[in-house]
């Protein structure tokens, strides 16, 4: 009787040892390296850019981009003479949007941001502002032609150039 208990306990210890050893081996075994294709595919699985990712030279978040576009629009609405000064800020916002688009090309919020940038450039009544407005309009129409913002932007840029 005593021998049966001892052999049962010994079997249990062996079983636990084998399970522990196998789990350690599985944990410490080398993992296969991911190829560049796998990494690229994993990067594009998300359609929408996260709010805590930063884009462009100024490392702007999507919320920062949206806020800066709104602020530029307000500044140009109430002080049209501030247009030349707003060109630099708008260029940094454009850089951030282009970086965002490169990383998340299917993000549904991009069309609106490109439209808002086009609107801001159209409100800058200088030769550089008009060139930037036409360039942003071309970007909007070529990449987001099915967006409802295209028609609105075309009429805004058309009236700004007159």
C-alpha positions, 0 to 999 in steps of 0.5 A: 500500500505504501509503495502504491502511494509512493509510485503514484506520487512519483508519476505525478512528479514526473508528469509535472516535470515533463510539462514544466520542461516542455513549456520552458522549451516552447517559451525559449525556442527561437521564434521565426523572423517576420519578413518585410512583407509580413511587417508591411501587411501588419502595418496596413491592417488598420484603416484608421490612424490611431490618435496617438500616432504622430506624422510629419516633421512636426509630429502632429497627431490626427487631432493636432492636424484637425485643430491646426486646420480649424485654427488656420481657417478661423485666423484667415476668416477674421484676419485675411491679411494674416494669409502670408504668415499662415502659409508656413503653418499650412505647409507643415500641416500638409507635410503631416497629412501626406505622411498620414496618407502614406501610412494609412492610405485607406483612412476615411478621414483623409479626404476631409483633412485634404479638403480643409487644407485646400480650403485654407490655401484658397483663403490665402490671397497671394500667388503662393496661396493660389498655387498651393490651393490648386495643388491641394485641389489636384491632390483631393480630386486625384486621390479622393474623387468619390468624396463629397468634398471634391465639388465643394473644394472645386467651387471654393478654389474657383471663386478664390482664383477670380 
